[in-house]
Amino acid sequence: MAGIASVSAEPRAGARKLLENFEAVLDLAKKTHPSVARSIALSACRASDPLVSARVYMRYYDQIVKTLSRTDARRAHRVAAQAFRTNNPMRWAKRYLAELQEAG
């Protein structure tokens, strides 16, 4: 967050806003997605509407876990925890899962 805030016009104000957003999203995400709440909060805190973004990320996470559990339940949560950080989470998740399966 410090790196993000440091490039804003007002770094201290930016840092405070990011931290407020992070804490709000973390509180929301902990209720239903405690294992990935911090990752969701970090990704969503930069959005113009962090709470809306967090809800979208949590839906992506759930959808990816559900889909990937059919083929690789052991890795579904691991893959989903990374995938929501992209603009096309499902495509990224499928590609990442394929790479994991190739690696063993």
N, C-alpha and C positions, 0 to 999 in steps of 0.2 A: 504494500500500500504506500510505503514511503516513496518508492520509485515512481508510482503513478502521480502522487501528490506533488512531487518535486518538479514536475514539468508543467504544472498548472500556473496560471498567472498569479495566484495567491496560494502558495504552497501550504501555509498553516491552515488557512480556511478550507482548502481542498482536503487536507489530511483529516481535519475534524469532521467534514461531511462524509468522507469515505468511512471513517470509523463509526459514525452514527449509522450509516447505511449497513455496514458490516454487522453491527450489533443487532439491528432490527431484523435483518435477514437471518442471522444466526438463531435468534430467538424463535423465529417462525420455522425454520428448517429442522431445528432440534426436536420439535414435537413429532414429526413423522419420518424424518430421515437423519437420525442422530449420527450414523456412521459417516455420512458425507456432508454434514451440515456446514462445516468450515469451508470445504471446497465450494459448495454452492454459494455461501456467503461471499467468499472472495471473488467469485466470478460475477455475481449479481450486484455487488456494491458499487460497481462502476456504471451501471445502467442508469438511464434517466428516471426509471421507476423500478428501483431495486426489488420491491416486494412482488411486483408483477413478474419480473424476470425470474425471481426465485421460484415462483409457482410453476412457471414454464419449465425451468430446469428440473424441478422435482417430477413433473409429468414425463419429461424426456427420460429421466432416470428410470422411472417405473416401467415405461414402455420398452426401454432397452433391456432391462432385466427380464421382463416377461418374454420378449422375443428371443433373447439369447439363451434363456433357461431351457428352451426346447432343444438346443443343440449342444450347449456347453454350460450346464448349470453351475459347475465348479468355478467358472471364471466370469459369470454374468455380472456380478456386483462389481468386480474389479474393473471390467470394461466400462460399465455404466458410470462409474465414478469419474472416469476420465472424459467420456464422450460429450457431456453437456457443455464442455468448454469450446466447442466448435459451432459453426453456423449450420451444420448438417449432422447432428448427433448420431442418427441411425446409420448413415453411410459410414461415418468415422468408426462407429462401434463395430460394424461388420468387418471393415478392413483391419482394425486393430485385433479383433478376435482371430481373424485368419492368420495374421502375423504371429500371434501367441501360439496358435495351434501348430504352425510350421516350426517354431522354435522348440516345441516339445512341451 
